[in-house]
């Protein structure tokens, strides 16, 4: 099998090359692609899509490859289908892992690439490192025809702030459900009930795995943690604010909630 045939994920930091046609990711044999001279010795086969290999090549700078344009990873979400966007995230996480795990965290010796799985190993002490995955939760809280949405400080924009669901990272020793209740209490001062898991989404910014939950309001008044949130409010389904973009699990949750609400009328 030709190791240089498949779907090509050309990355450079937080950018990826997309082309104007087809699936928007270059596909084919490397010899048939209109590419300038590149060093293909560092090509990584990291997954499969539609039965063909996914190949990653990290470039030092976003040079003109003559067949598309470089876009930010987040912007590629609007151009790619969900499966390809997840693969873009996977390629980015692999690149970050290899960049940040060059030396052993136990003894300081240089790490060597394991050739049968994505891992780095120390020949001196035997320590082995794998790509980091940071579990996190996101929860959409409803109260009748209203939903709690927050403007996180990282999403704060003066002209058109984005309002989204409550989210946070899992701490050591916590279950996912414990994390949901803690984050809601810490960030909003509210208590919730009828917590139910929905689905998950890998989120490569930089290496999260988001577990999504729905919950209902139980008690309490909104008192936000201003270190995390700029604002949090109850919004009626008929007057929702500026929401996260399509493709995010937060937007999926909000859309799902509004659809369920309309079906139950």
MOLIN-V394531 format. One record per residue. RES is the residue in one letter. PSI is psi in radians with two decimals (999 if undefined). NEAR is the number of other C-alpha atoms within 12 Angstrom. Layout:
RES	PSI	NEAR
RES	PSI	NEAR
//
This chain:
X	2.35	8
X	2.07	13
X	-0.11	23
X	0.66	27
X	2.30	26
X	-2.63	31
X	2.22	39
X	2.07	41
X	1.61	48
X	2.05	46
X	2.73	39
X	1.73	27
X	-2.11	28
X	0.47	29
X	2.71	30
X	2.61	42
X	2.22	39
X	2.60	37
X	2.82	28
X	-0.09	17
X	2.92	14
X	-2.38	14
X	-0.04	22
X	-0.06	29
X	2.27	37
X	2.47	34
X	2.43	31
X	-2.93	22
X	2.45	21
X	-0.56	26
X	-0.32	17
X	-0.14	13
X	2.45	23
X	1.21	18
X	2.59	21
X	-3.14	15
X	2.06	15
X	2.77	21
X	1.81	13
X	0.17	21
X	-0.33	15
X	0.26	18
X	2.34	27
X	2.21	33
X	2.03	32
X	-0.17	31
X	-2.94	27
X	2.63	24
X	2.19	25
X	0.69	13
X	0.00	10
X	2.75	21
X	2.55	27
X	2.16	32
X	2.32	39
X	2.35	39
X	2.05	34
X	2.22	33
X	2.66	27
X	-0.48	16
X	2.69	18
X	1.29	23
X	2.81	22
X	1.99	21
X	0.01	23
X	0.25	18
X	0.21	21
X	-2.75	23
X	2.72	26
X	2.30	30
X	2.70	27
X	2.61	24
X	-0.79	34
X	-0.66	27
X	-0.49	22
X	-0.30	35
X	-0.58	30
X	-0.21	20
X	-0.40	28
X	2.73	29
X	2.92	20
X	-0.62	23
X	-0.74	22
X	-0.64	31
X	-0.69	33
X	-0.64	32
X	-0.62	37
X	-0.77	49
X	-0.69	38
X	-0.76	38
X	-0.72	43
X	-0.72	39
X	-0.64	36
X	-0.77	36
X	-0.73	39
X	-0.72	26
X	-0.84	26
X	-0.57	27
X	-0.61	17
X	0.07	19
X	1.03	30
X	-0.37	23
X	2.63	25
X	2.26	25
X	-0.13	20
X	-0.85	18
X	-0.17	16
X	-0.05	17
X	2.80	20
X	2.42	22
X	2.64	29
X	2.51	23
X	2.30	24
X	2.30	18
X	-0.10	12
X	-0.06	10
X	2.90	17
X	1.64	26
X	2.79	25
X	2.40	31
X	2.54	30
X	2.17	24
X	-0.30	19
X	-0.92	17
X	-0.12	17
X	-0.03	19
X	2.37	23
X	2.35	27
X	2.47	26
X	2.81	23
X	2.38	26
X	2.38	24
X	2.16	24
X	1.87	23
X	2.42	29
X	2.88	33
X	2.73	41
X	2.34	46
X	2.32	48
X	2.09	46
X	2.19	43
X	2.76	36
X	1.54	27
X	-2.17	22
X	0.21	24
X	2.70	23
X	2.49	35
X	2.12	39
X	2.53	43
X	2.59	42
X	1.78	35
X	2.60	30
X	-0.55	23
X	-0.28	19
X	0.06	23
X	2.16	20
X	2.36	15
X	-0.72	11
X	-0.75	8
X	1.36	13
X	2.48	23
X	2.30	28
X	2.32	35
X	-3.04	41
X	2.89	44
X	2.38	49
X	2.80	41
X	2.92	32
X	2.59	28
X	2.35	26
X	2.81	18
X	2.34	12
X	0.03	9
X	2.62	17
X	2.88	17
X	-0.70	30
X	-0.70	30
X	-0.73	22
X	-0.74	31
X	-0.90	42
X	-0.71	37
X	-0.82	27
X	-0.74	33
X	-0.79	46
X	-0.80	26
X	-0.72	23
X	-0.45	34
X	-0.29	38
X	0.11	23
X	2.79	32
X	2.53	27
X	2.90	31
X	3.04	23
X	0.83	20
X	2.31	26
X	2.32	22
X	2.52	20
X	-1.15	22
X	-3.12	20
X	2.88	24
X	2.21	33
X	2.45	31
X	1.79	34
X	0.87	32
X	1.21	26
X	-0.40	26
X	0.88	26
X	2.74	28
X	1.96	30
X	2.17	34
X	2.13	34
X	2.38	37
X	2.64	40
X	2.58	36
X	2.89	32
X	2.61	26
X	2.40	30
X	-1.01	20
X	2.95	17
X	2.87	15
X	2.67	19
X	2.11	24
X	1.75	21
X	2.63	28
X	1.86	23
X	-0.14	19
X	-0.44	14
X	-0.70	24
X	2.53	32
X	-0.44	26
X	2.72	30
X	2.34	33
X	2.79	30
X	2.23	30
X	2.32	27
X	2.59	20
X	-0.44	24
X	-0.14	13
X	1.01	15
X	2.56	24
X	-2.93	24
X	2.14	22
X	2.90	28
X	2.74	30
X	2.71	22
X	2.55	22
X	-0.45	28
X	2.61	31
X	-0.50	34
X	-0.78	37
X	-0.69	27
X	-0.73	29
X	-0.79	37
X	-0.77	40
X	-0.72	24
X	-0.75	21
X	-0.78	32
X	-0.67	26
X	-0.77	15
X	-0.67	16
X	-0.72	20
X	-0.58	14
X	-0.49	9
X	-0.06	10
X	999	9
//
